[in-house]
Amino acid sequence: MTRLNLFKDKKILITGHTGFKGSWLAIWLSNLGGKVLGISLQPQTIPSNFYDCQLSKNIKTAFINIQNKKKLEIIVKRFKPDFVFHLAAQSIVLKSFNEPINTWHTNLIGTMNLLESLKKLNKKCAVVLVTSDKCYKNIESKKGYKETDRLGGDDPYSASKASCEILIHSYINSFFKKKGNKIRICSVRAGNVIGGGDWSNYRLLPDCIKSTFNNKVIRIRNPYSTRPWQHVLEPLSGYITIGIKLYNSINLHGQSFNFGPSTKKNYSVLDVVKECRKNWHQVKWKIQKEKYPKKKESSLLKLNSKKSKKLLNWGSTLNFKETIKFTINWYKNYKFKNIKPKTYTIDQINEYTFQAKKKNFYWAK
């Protein structure tokens, strides 16, 4: 018996389950015996991890836009979830310049619609609302941003996520702190996640993999920009930890948590592609001299996750090299092995859990 057994037979609502992170979370929780209902748009990429892993066979799906408040309220009312993991978002920074209105409506109004729906839920429910590490006002700090640091954002995506944090805490204090409140909420902020099954545009690893599949050279824009690279299972284990703790106690209600890699070293875009090549020799790249697209991107971004380590006994299970190896191995299986993607996705979840148990992290005990 482990703490993960809590999810068995529980009703779990995941928004954004057709996306990269959402699909991994849906696979993980359904494999633990959870009764998962996913709310999302149709998959936005081809290929799609949602379809490749045949998620519709194991979980219920409602293809709706979270901007549709009425439909969202009906689903929440009928499903009566024990857990809610809100991952639905327009999550591409560069896309937010071309679609600012949709970005704001999806990220901010969509979150508000979910909170409005939860106001009418009269049962205990643990709610994990996912924003982003980009919700912080980025001053290129080398120390890493703490949960109490200033919020902000110069691009539409980052600004929408900072606004989400303000919205969430406004709703918690206005509607979810009344006597007898049964809804327990935390917001969570994670860094740049990588892993198998991500096919998005304008992301380093998917672009690298797609180029390699087609025997092409990947062009990298900002080779020395650093990000808090981590495998997708790292923040998801943090979200799961929050879910377990919120369900068992109200102590963390209203708080925010960072989930970033434990390493003190900052790894650049160039570090990532070089490590990819060590695991797959066909990976080739070329540094793009001209700045295209001409949009401002942060050169340094780092999270401080000391609060999560202290209060949640959470930490990184994989180091940088293991993270890249996990990711490349997934795509190599996809390309060369006649195995269902869901099989090696679950295999990686099980291997990750095994390694986390050895580190004695709270969620894996």
Residue, then its C-alpha position, 0 to 999 in steps of 0.5 A: m500500500t502506498r499513498l497513491n492508492l488514495f486515487k483508486d475509485k476516486k472521481i478525478l477531473i482533468t482539464g487539458h487531458t488531450g495535451f502533453k502534460g494532461s495526457w501523462l497525468a490521465i494515464w498515470l491516474s487511470n492506471l492507479g484505478g482512478k475514475v478519470l473524466g477529461i475536459s479538453l479541446q480536440p488534440q491540437t497536434i499530429p501526432s497526438n499522445f492522447y490518440d497514440c495512447q488510446l486514452s479514450k478507451n480508459i477514460k471518459t472525455a468531454f470535448i468542450n472549450i473551458q471558455n464555455k461556462k454553462k457546459l463546464e458547470i453542467i459537467v462538474k455538477r453531474f460528475k461531482p469530482d473528488f479531485v480536480f487537476h486544471l491543466a487546460a491552457q494556451s501554453i505556447v509563448l510565441k503563439s500568444f503573440n499571434e492569438p492574444i485574445n484567445t490566450w487571455h480568454t482560455n487561461l484567465i476566463g477558463t480558470m474563472n469558469l472552473l472556479e465558478s463551477l466549483k462554487k456549486l460543488n457541495k462535497k470535499c474536493a482537492v483542486v490543483l490549479v496549474t499556472s506557470d513559472k512564467c507568472y513571475k516578473n522576470i528580472e533574470s534572477k540567478k537565485g530562482y523565484k520564490e512563491t512570494d516573489r512579484l508576479g508579472g509578464d511582458d508577453p501575453y502568455s506570461a501576463s495571463k498566467a500572472s493574472c490567473e494567480i491573482l484571480i485564484h487567490s481572489y476567489i479563494n479568499s472571497f468564496f472558498k474560505k467560508k465556514g464549512n468550505k469543502i473545496r481545497i485549492c492550491s496553485v502550482r508553478a512548474g518549469n519547462v517540462i520535456g518528455g515523450g509524447d510532446w509534439s507541440n510547435y515552438r518547443l525545443l525537444p519536439d522540434c528536435i525530435k521531428s527534425t531527427f525523424n525527418n533527417k533534418v537539422i534543427r535550427i535553434r534560436n537562443p542557444y545560451s538561454t537557460r530553462p528549468w528543464q525537467h521531465v514531465l513526471e517531476p511536476l506531475s508528481g508534485y501535483i499528485t502530492i498536493g492532491i493527496k495532502l489537500y484531500n487529507s487535510i485543509n492545511l495547505h488550502g490557499q497556498s502556491f507551490n513551485f516545482g523546479p529541478s533540484t540541480k544548482k546548474n543552469y542548463s542551456v538550449l545548447d546543453v540540451v541538444k548536445e545531451c540529446r545527441k549523446n543518446w541519439h547520434q542522428v540529432k543535428w542542429k544549427i544555430q540560427k543567426e537571425k532572430y526569428p521569430k522576432k519576439k522577446e524570450s527570457s534568457l534566464l528563468k529559474l525556480n526556487s522549490k525549497k517550499s515544496k521540499k520542506l512542506l511536501n517532501w517533494g524533490s526531483t527524482l531524475n537528474f539532467k542526464e536521466t531526464i534527457k535519456f528518459t525523453i529520447n528513449w520514449y521517442k526511439n521506442y515510438k520510432f523504431k519499436n512495434i510497441k504501443p506508446k501507452t505500454y512504454t509510457i506506463d513503463q516509464i511511470n513505473e520506473y520513475t515511481f520506483q526511483a522516487k521510492k528509493k529517495n523516500f519522497y512523500w507521494a511514493k511511500 
